[in-house]
Amino acid sequence: MALRRCLVEFGTGVDLHGKDSTRAARRAVADALRHCSPSFPAVFGHDSRLIFVEVNIAVPHYETVRPGEVLLELPYGRKSINVVEGGLEVPREGDNEDTTIMANAAVIVSLDVPE
């Protein structure tokens, strides 16, 4: 058996005032999931709970992201997450304490199929 990539979807999430990288990351994953509804596992005789779902997040202050909370956005599948520094942080004019955090997500869905 070999893990084969079947779907890649991208999303963007924003936390406007909370400076919460986890919230922005969750919104990015939710955005990516709204763009797709993978029904192909059933076509190949796979249960959708057995697909592999890899989440890649780029967000400012990546070390503050709570990965388990981000993965709650995924309804099923064998889940993994990789969080790296990236995204965007936009300071509010005249206020160094308030910033907007933007996260980018790439959600990769794979199946374990015969070679």
Residue pairs with C-beta under 8 A, 6 or more apart in sequence:
1 112
1 113
1 114
1 115
2 112
2 113
2 114
2 115
3 52
3 110
3 111
3 112
4 110
4 111
4 112
4 113
5 108
5 109
5 110
6 38
6 40
6 109
6 110
6 111
7 36
7 38
7 40
7 107
7 108
7 109
8 106
8 107
8 108
8 109
9 32
9 33
9 35
9 36
9 106
9 107
9 109
10 32
10 35
10 104
10 105
10 106
10 107
11 27
11 28
11 29
11 30
11 31
11 32
11 33
11 34
11 35
11 104
11 105
11 107
12 27
12 28
12 31
12 102
12 103
12 104
12 105
13 23
13 24
13 25
13 26
13 27
13 28
13 29
13 30
13 31
13 102
13 103
13 105
14 24
14 27
14 100
14 101
14 102
14 103
15 21
15 23
15 24
15 27
15 100
15 101
16 100
17 98
17 100
18 101
19 61
19 98
19 99
19 101
20 101
21 59
21 60
21 61
21 62
21 64
21 65
21 87
21 101
21 103
22 64
22 65
22 66
22 69
22 70
23 101
24 59
24 87
24 101
24 102
24 103
25 57
25 59
25 65
25 70
25 83
25 103
25 105
26 69
26 70
26 72
26 73
27 103
28 57
28 59
28 103
28 104
28 105
29 55
29 57
29 70
29 73
29 74
29 105
29 107
30 73
31 105
32 105
32 106
32 107
33 73
33 74
33 75
33 107
38 48
38 51
38 109
40 111
41 47
41 48
41 50
41 51
41 111
42 48
44 111
44 113
46 111
48 76
48 77
49 76
49 77
50 77
50 78
50 112
51 76
51 77
51 78
51 109
51 110
51 111
52 77
52 78
52 80
52 109
52 110
52 111
52 112
53 74
53 76
53 77
53 78
53 79
53 80
53 107
53 108
53 109
53 110
54 80
54 81
54 82
54 107
54 108
54 110
55 70
55 71
55 74
55 79
55 80
55 81
55 82
55 105
55 106
55 107
55 108
56 81
56 82
56 84
56 105
56 106
56 107
56 108
57 65
57 70
57 81
57 82
57 83
57 84
57 103
57 104
57 105
58 84
58 85
58 86
58 87
58 103
58 104
58 105
59 65
59 83
59 85
59 86
59 87
59 101
59 102
59 103
59 104
60 85
60 86
60 87
60 88
60 89
60 101
60 102
61 89
61 101
62 83
62 84
62 85
62 86
65 83
67 81
67 83
70 81
70 83
71 79
71 81
74 107
77 109
86 104
87 101
87 102
87 103
87 104
88 101
88 102
89 99
89 100
89 101
89 102
90 99
90 100
90 102
91 98
91 99
92 98
92 99
92 100
